[in-house]
Structure formats: C-alpha cells, structure tokens
Amino acid sequence: MSIAIITGGSRGLGKNMARHLAAHGTDVLITYHVNLAEAEKAT
C-alpha cells in the first residue's frame, strides 16, 4: 500500500499529481492553503 501527501493539492501541479497517483492505486492526502471549494473538487 502506497500513501502520498501532496501539498498544494487543490490546484495546478499538485492537483494533477494527486489525480495521477490516485489513478495508479496510491492513497492520496492533499493539503491546501486557501481555496476549500477547489480542494473539495480535487477528490
């Protein structure tokens, strides 16, 4: 089992990396600084 923590996962490169890892079977935890709505969309 792989787990990744992605900082800045609500947009841009962080969001793309989180989606890529999740699509390949990794459990992903994202963090965000400001935009809760974008962070919720990333799931």
CHARMM internal coordinates of N, CA and C (Angstrom, degrees):
IC EDIT
DIST 1 N 1 CA 1.4408
DIST 1 CA 1 C 1.5256
ANGL 1 N 1 CA 1 C 109.14
DIST 1 C 2 N 1.3216
ANGL 1 CA 1 C 2 N 115.70
DIHE 1 N 1 CA 1 C 2 N 128.93
DIST 2 N 2 CA 1.4592
ANGL 1 C 2 N 2 CA 121.47
DIHE 1 CA 1 C 2 N 2 CA 178.22
DIST 2 CA 2 C 1.5195
ANGL 2 N 2 CA 2 C 109.38
DIHE 1 C 2 N 2 CA 2 C -109.61
DIST 2 C 3 N 1.3281
ANGL 2 CA 2 C 3 N 115.84
DIHE 2 N 2 CA 2 C 3 N 141.86
DIST 3 N 3 CA 1.4553
ANGL 2 C 3 N 3 CA 122.36
DIHE 2 CA 2 C 3 N 3 CA 177.31
DIST 3 CA 3 C 1.5188
ANGL 3 N 3 CA 3 C 107.74
DIHE 2 C 3 N 3 CA 3 C -131.29
DIST 3 C 4 N 1.3418
ANGL 3 CA 3 C 4 N 116.45
DIHE 3 N 3 CA 3 C 4 N 134.85
DIST 4 N 4 CA 1.4622
ANGL 3 C 4 N 4 CA 120.96
DIHE 3 CA 3 C 4 N 4 CA 177.98
DIST 4 CA 4 C 1.5185
ANGL 4 N 4 CA 4 C 109.41
DIHE 3 C 4 N 4 CA 4 C -124.23
DIST 4 C 5 N 1.3199
ANGL 4 CA 4 C 5 N 116.34
DIHE 4 N 4 CA 4 C 5 N 140.90
DIST 5 N 5 CA 1.4619
ANGL 4 C 5 N 5 CA 122.20
DIHE 4 CA 4 C 5 N 5 CA 172.25
DIST 5 CA 5 C 1.5240
ANGL 5 N 5 CA 5 C 106.06
DIHE 4 C 5 N 5 CA 5 C -108.85
DIST 5 C 6 N 1.3239
ANGL 5 CA 5 C 6 N 116.02
DIHE 5 N 5 CA 5 C 6 N 120.10
DIST 6 N 6 CA 1.4585
ANGL 5 C 6 N 6 CA 121.45
DIHE 5 CA 5 C 6 N 6 CA -178.15
DIST 6 CA 6 C 1.5199
ANGL 6 N 6 CA 6 C 108.16
DIHE 5 C 6 N 6 CA 6 C -111.89
DIST 6 C 7 N 1.3439
ANGL 6 CA 6 C 7 N 117.03
DIHE 6 N 6 CA 6 C 7 N 117.01
DIST 7 N 7 CA 1.4593
ANGL 6 C 7 N 7 CA 120.22
DIHE 6 CA 6 C 7 N 7 CA 175.16
DIST 7 CA 7 C 1.5210
ANGL 7 N 7 CA 7 C 107.78
DIHE 6 C 7 N 7 CA 7 C -85.26
DIST 7 C 8 N 1.3076
ANGL 7 CA 7 C 8 N 116.25
DIHE 7 N 7 CA 7 C 8 N 142.08
DIST 8 N 8 CA 1.4598
ANGL 7 C 8 N 8 CA 119.96
DIHE 7 CA 7 C 8 N 8 CA -176.92
DIST 8 CA 8 C 1.5135
ANGL 8 N 8 CA 8 C 111.58
DIHE 7 C 8 N 8 CA 8 C 70.53
DIST 8 C 9 N 1.3241
ANGL 8 CA 8 C 9 N 117.13
DIHE 8 N 8 CA 8 C 9 N 34.42
DIST 9 N 9 CA 1.4524
ANGL 8 C 9 N 9 CA 121.21
DIHE 8 CA 8 C 9 N 9 CA -174.31
DIST 9 CA 9 C 1.5116
ANGL 9 N 9 CA 9 C 115.96
DIHE 8 C 9 N 9 CA 9 C -81.06
DIST 9 C 10 N 1.3226
ANGL 9 CA 9 C 10 N 117.97
DIHE 9 N 9 CA 9 C 10 N 5.01
DIST 10 N 10 CA 1.4617
ANGL 9 C 10 N 10 CA 119.49
DIHE 9 CA 9 C 10 N 10 CA -178.01
DIST 10 CA 10 C 1.5201
ANGL 10 N 10 CA 10 C 113.26
DIHE 9 C 10 N 10 CA 10 C -90.11
DIST 10 C 11 N 1.3403
ANGL 10 CA 10 C 11 N 117.63
DIHE 10 N 10 CA 10 C 11 N -9.28
DIST 11 N 11 CA 1.4606
ANGL 10 C 11 N 11 CA 118.65
DIHE 10 CA 10 C 11 N 11 CA -178.66
DIST 11 CA 11 C 1.5263
ANGL 11 N 11 CA 11 C 110.98
DIHE 10 C 11 N 11 CA 11 C -160.68
DIST 11 C 12 N 1.2973
ANGL 11 CA 11 C 12 N 115.56
DIHE 11 N 11 CA 11 C 12 N 167.65
DIST 12 N 12 CA 1.4583
ANGL 11 C 12 N 12 CA 122.62
DIHE 11 CA 11 C 12 N 12 CA 172.72
DIST 12 CA 12 C 1.5186
ANGL 12 N 12 CA 12 C 114.83
DIHE 11 C 12 N 12 CA 12 C 57.22
DIST 12 C 13 N 1.3222
ANGL 12 CA 12 C 13 N 114.78
DIHE 12 N 12 CA 12 C 13 N -138.95
DIST 13 N 13 CA 1.4615
ANGL 12 C 13 N 13 CA 121.29
DIHE 12 CA 12 C 13 N 13 CA -176.30
DIST 13 CA 13 C 1.5240
ANGL 13 N 13 CA 13 C 112.58
DIHE 12 C 13 N 13 CA 13 C -61.94
DIST 13 C 14 N 1.3206
ANGL 13 CA 13 C 14 N 117.38
DIHE 13 N 13 CA 13 C 14 N -38.93
DIST 14 N 14 CA 1.4586
ANGL 13 C 14 N 14 CA 120.53
DIHE 13 CA 13 C 14 N 14 CA 179.55
DIST 14 CA 14 C 1.5198
ANGL 14 N 14 CA 14 C 111.85
DIHE 13 C 14 N 14 CA 14 C -62.46
DIST 14 C 15 N 1.3297
ANGL 14 CA 14 C 15 N 116.30
DIHE 14 N 14 CA 14 C 15 N -43.08
DIST 15 N 15 CA 1.4621
ANGL 14 C 15 N 15 CA 121.37
DIHE 14 CA 14 C 15 N 15 CA 178.51
DIST 15 CA 15 C 1.5215
ANGL 15 N 15 CA 15 C 110.81
DIHE 14 C 15 N 15 CA 15 C -64.34
DIST 15 C 16 N 1.3304
ANGL 15 CA 15 C 16 N 117.16
DIHE 15 N 15 CA 15 C 16 N -44.01
DIST 16 N 16 CA 1.4571
ANGL 15 C 16 N 16 CA 120.95
DIHE 15 CA 15 C 16 N 16 CA 179.00
DIST 16 CA 16 C 1.5245
ANGL 16 N 16 CA 16 C 111.51
DIHE 15 C 16 N 16 CA 16 C -63.10
DIST 16 C 17 N 1.3116
ANGL 16 CA 16 C 17 N 117.41
DIHE 16 N 16 CA 16 C 17 N -41.57
DIST 17 N 17 CA 1.4638
ANGL 16 C 17 N 17 CA 121.08
DIHE 16 CA 16 C 17 N 17 CA 179.22
DIST 17 CA 17 C 1.5187
ANGL 17 N 17 CA 17 C 110.64
DIHE 16 C 17 N 17 CA 17 C -66.51
DIST 17 C 18 N 1.3306
ANGL 17 CA 17 C 18 N 117.80
DIHE 17 N 17 CA 17 C 18 N -41.82
DIST 18 N 18 CA 1.4612
ANGL 17 C 18 N 18 CA 121.03
DIHE 17 CA 17 C 18 N 18 CA 178.75
DIST 18 CA 18 C 1.5238
ANGL 18 N 18 CA 18 C 110.77
DIHE 17 C 18 N 18 CA 18 C -60.67
DIST 18 C 19 N 1.3202
ANGL 18 CA 18 C 19 N 116.84
DIHE 18 N 18 CA 18 C 19 N -44.75
DIST 19 N 19 CA 1.4669
ANGL 18 C 19 N 19 CA 120.64
DIHE 18 CA 18 C 19 N 19 CA 179.47
DIST 19 CA 19 C 1.5256
ANGL 19 N 19 CA 19 C 111.35
DIHE 18 C 19 N 19 CA 19 C -65.47
DIST 19 C 20 N 1.3126
ANGL 19 CA 19 C 20 N 117.02
DIHE 19 N 19 CA 19 C 20 N -41.07
DIST 20 N 20 CA 1.4656
ANGL 19 C 20 N 20 CA 121.32
DIHE 19 CA 19 C 20 N 20 CA 179.49
DIST 20 CA 20 C 1.5291
ANGL 20 N 20 CA 20 C 110.40
DIHE 19 C 20 N 20 CA 20 C -62.20
DIST 20 C 21 N 1.3166
ANGL 20 CA 20 C 21 N 116.84
DIHE 20 N 20 CA 20 C 21 N -48.89
DIST 21 N 21 CA 1.4626
ANGL 20 C 21 N 21 CA 120.30
DIHE 20 CA 20 C 21 N 21 CA -179.13
DIST 21 CA 21 C 1.5291
ANGL 21 N 21 CA 21 C 111.14
DIHE 20 C 21 N 21 CA 21 C -63.26
DIST 21 C 22 N 1.3307
ANGL 21 CA 21 C 22 N 116.85
DIHE 21 N 21 CA 21 C 22 N -42.84
DIST 22 N 22 CA 1.4688
ANGL 21 C 22 N 22 CA 120.52
DIHE 21 CA 21 C 22 N 22 CA 179.91
DIST 22 CA 22 C 1.5230
ANGL 22 N 22 CA 22 C 110.76
DIHE 21 C 22 N 22 CA 22 C -63.01
DIST 22 C 23 N 1.3298
ANGL 22 CA 22 C 23 N 116.79
DIHE 22 N 22 CA 22 C 23 N -38.65
DIST 23 N 23 CA 1.4639
ANGL 22 C 23 N 23 CA 120.33
DIHE 22 CA 22 C 23 N 23 CA 179.25
DIST 23 CA 23 C 1.5186
ANGL 23 N 23 CA 23 C 112.24
DIHE 22 C 23 N 23 CA 23 C -64.96
DIST 23 C 24 N 1.3342
ANGL 23 CA 23 C 24 N 116.55
DIHE 23 N 23 CA 23 C 24 N -22.30
DIST 24 N 24 CA 1.4575
ANGL 23 C 24 N 24 CA 121.21
DIHE 23 CA 23 C 24 N 24 CA -179.68
DIST 24 CA 24 C 1.5300
ANGL 24 N 24 CA 24 C 112.54
DIHE 23 C 24 N 24 CA 24 C -104.05
DIST 24 C 25 N 1.3499
ANGL 24 CA 24 C 25 N 116.36
DIHE 24 N 24 CA 24 C 25 N 20.34
DIST 25 N 25 CA 1.4561
ANGL 24 C 25 N 25 CA 120.39
DIHE 24 CA 24 C 25 N 25 CA 171.08
DIST 25 CA 25 C 1.5110
ANGL 25 N 25 CA 25 C 117.55
DIHE 24 C 25 N 25 CA 25 C 92.60
DIST 25 C 26 N 1.3093
ANGL 25 CA 25 C 26 N 118.19
DIHE 25 N 25 CA 25 C 26 N 5.17
DIST 26 N 26 CA 1.4590
ANGL 25 C 26 N 26 CA 120.63
DIHE 25 CA 25 C 26 N 26 CA 178.70
DIST 26 CA 26 C 1.5231
ANGL 26 N 26 CA 26 C 109.65
DIHE 25 C 26 N 26 CA 26 C -88.57
DIST 26 C 27 N 1.3281
ANGL 26 CA 26 C 27 N 117.16
DIHE 26 N 26 CA 26 C 27 N 135.66
DIST 27 N 27 CA 1.4603
ANGL 26 C 27 N 27 CA 120.98
DIHE 26 CA 26 C 27 N 27 CA 171.57
DIST 27 CA 27 C 1.5230
ANGL 27 N 27 CA 27 C 107.03
DIHE 26 C 27 N 27 CA 27 C -75.12
DIST 27 C 28 N 1.3297
ANGL 27 CA 27 C 28 N 116.59
DIHE 27 N 27 CA 27 C 28 N 133.10
DIST 28 N 28 CA 1.4634
ANGL 27 C 28 N 28 CA 120.63
DIHE 27 CA 27 C 28 N 28 CA -172.71
DIST 28 CA 28 C 1.5245
ANGL 28 N 28 CA 28 C 110.44
DIHE 27 C 28 N 28 CA 28 C -123.88
DIST 28 C 29 N 1.3225
ANGL 28 CA 28 C 29 N 115.51
DIHE 28 N 28 CA 28 C 29 N 134.11
DIST 29 N 29 CA 1.4498
ANGL 28 C 29 N 29 CA 123.61
DIHE 28 CA 28 C 29 N 29 CA 172.81
DIST 29 CA 29 C 1.5155
ANGL 29 N 29 CA 29 C 105.89
DIHE 28 C 29 N 29 CA 29 C -115.68
DIST 29 C 30 N 1.3430
ANGL 29 CA 29 C 30 N 116.99
DIHE 29 N 29 CA 29 C 30 N 124.71
DIST 30 N 30 CA 1.4630
ANGL 29 C 30 N 30 CA 118.75
DIHE 29 CA 29 C 30 N 30 CA 179.04
DIST 30 CA 30 C 1.5225
ANGL 30 N 30 CA 30 C 110.01
DIHE 29 C 30 N 30 CA 30 C -110.80
DIST 30 C 31 N 1.3192
ANGL 30 CA 30 C 31 N 115.25
DIHE 30 N 30 CA 30 C 31 N 153.56
DIST 31 N 31 CA 1.4584
ANGL 30 C 31 N 31 CA 121.62
DIHE 30 CA 30 C 31 N 31 CA 171.90
DIST 31 CA 31 C 1.5192
ANGL 31 N 31 CA 31 C 107.49
DIHE 30 C 31 N 31 CA 31 C -121.06
DIST 31 C 32 N 1.3027
ANGL 31 CA 31 C 32 N 115.93
DIHE 31 N 31 CA 31 C 32 N 159.23
DIST 32 N 32 CA 1.4577
ANGL 31 C 32 N 32 CA 121.39
DIHE 31 CA 31 C 32 N 32 CA 177.14
DIST 32 CA 32 C 1.5145
ANGL 32 N 32 CA 32 C 107.75
DIHE 31 C 32 N 32 CA 32 C -146.27
DIST 32 C 33 N 1.3144
ANGL 32 CA 32 C 33 N 116.50
DIHE 32 N 32 CA 32 C 33 N 164.43
DIST 33 N 33 CA 1.4567
ANGL 32 C 33 N 33 CA 120.25
DIHE 32 CA 32 C 33 N 33 CA -177.60
DIST 33 CA 33 C 1.5272
ANGL 33 N 33 CA 33 C 112.17
DIHE 32 C 33 N 33 CA 33 C -106.40
DIST 33 C 34 N 1.3265
ANGL 33 CA 33 C 34 N 117.85
DIHE 33 N 33 CA 33 C 34 N -42.74
DIST 34 N 34 CA 1.4560
ANGL 33 C 34 N 34 CA 119.80
DIHE 33 CA 33 C 34 N 34 CA -170.80
DIST 34 CA 34 C 1.5214
ANGL 34 N 34 CA 34 C 114.38
DIHE 33 C 34 N 34 CA 34 C -125.34
DIST 34 C 35 N 1.3110
ANGL 34 CA 34 C 35 N 118.23
DIHE 34 N 34 CA 34 C 35 N -46.80
DIST 35 N 35 CA 1.4533
ANGL 34 C 35 N 35 CA 121.69
DIHE 34 CA 34 C 35 N 35 CA -163.64
DIST 35 CA 35 C 1.5331
ANGL 35 N 35 CA 35 C 112.81
DIHE 34 C 35 N 35 CA 35 C -97.48
DIST 35 C 36 N 1.3293
ANGL 35 CA 35 C 36 N 116.64
DIHE 35 N 35 CA 35 C 36 N 90.04
DIST 36 N 36 CA 1.4556
ANGL 35 C 36 N 36 CA 121.76
DIHE 35 CA 35 C 36 N 36 CA -179.52
DIST 36 CA 36 C 1.5267
ANGL 36 N 36 CA 36 C 111.36
DIHE 35 C 36 N 36 CA 36 C -60.20
DIST 36 C 37 N 1.3134
ANGL 36 CA 36 C 37 N 118.19
DIHE 36 N 36 CA 36 C 37 N -41.41
DIST 37 N 37 CA 1.4740
ANGL 36 C 37 N 37 CA 121.51
DIHE 36 CA 36 C 37 N 37 CA -178.21
DIST 37 CA 37 C 1.5376
ANGL 37 N 37 CA 37 C 110.90
DIHE 36 C 37 N 37 CA 37 C -59.18
DIST 37 C 38 N 1.3183
ANGL 37 CA 37 C 38 N 118.49
DIHE 37 N 37 CA 37 C 38 N -44.14
DIST 38 N 38 CA 1.4670
ANGL 37 C 38 N 38 CA 122.08
DIHE 37 CA 37 C 38 N 38 CA 178.62
DIST 38 CA 38 C 1.5182
ANGL 38 N 38 CA 38 C 110.77
DIHE 37 C 38 N 38 CA 38 C -68.04
DIST 38 C 39 N 1.3255
ANGL 38 CA 38 C 39 N 117.82
DIHE 38 N 38 CA 38 C 39 N -37.21
DIST 39 N 39 CA 1.4642
ANGL 38 C 39 N 39 CA 120.58
DIHE 38 CA 38 C 39 N 39 CA 178.17
DIST 39 CA 39 C 1.5251
ANGL 39 N 39 CA 39 C 110.42
DIHE 38 C 39 N 39 CA 39 C -64.27
DIST 39 C 40 N 1.3187
ANGL 39 CA 39 C 40 N 117.53
DIHE 39 N 39 CA 39 C 40 N -39.31
DIST 40 N 40 CA 1.4573
ANGL 39 C 40 N 40 CA 120.49
DIHE 39 CA 39 C 40 N 40 CA 178.98
DIST 40 CA 40 C 1.5238
ANGL 40 N 40 CA 40 C 111.11
DIHE 39 C 40 N 40 CA 40 C -67.91
DIST 40 C 41 N 1.3218
ANGL 40 CA 40 C 41 N 118.28
DIHE 40 N 40 CA 40 C 41 N -33.56
DIST 41 N 41 CA 1.4731
ANGL 40 C 41 N 41 CA 121.86
DIHE 40 CA 40 C 41 N 41 CA 177.84
DIST 41 CA 41 C 1.5273
ANGL 41 N 41 CA 41 C 111.59
DIHE 40 C 41 N 41 CA 41 C -68.41
DIST 41 C 42 N 1.3077
ANGL 41 CA 41 C 42 N 116.83
DIHE 41 N 41 CA 41 C 42 N -25.50
DIST 42 N 42 CA 1.4707
ANGL 41 C 42 N 42 CA 120.92
DIHE 41 CA 41 C 42 N 42 CA -176.38
DIST 42 CA 42 C 1.5157
ANGL 42 N 42 CA 42 C 112.16
DIHE 41 C 42 N 42 CA 42 C -71.26
DIST 42 C 43 N 1.3137
ANGL 42 CA 42 C 43 N 118.01
DIHE 42 N 42 CA 42 C 43 N -15.25
DIST 43 N 43 CA 1.4652
ANGL 42 C 43 N 43 CA 120.77
DIHE 42 CA 42 C 43 N 43 CA -177.10
DIST 43 CA 43 C 1.5047
ANGL 43 N 43 CA 43 C 111.88
DIHE 42 C 43 N 43 CA 43 C -80.27
END
COOR INIT
IC SEED 1 N 1 CA 1 C
IC BUILD
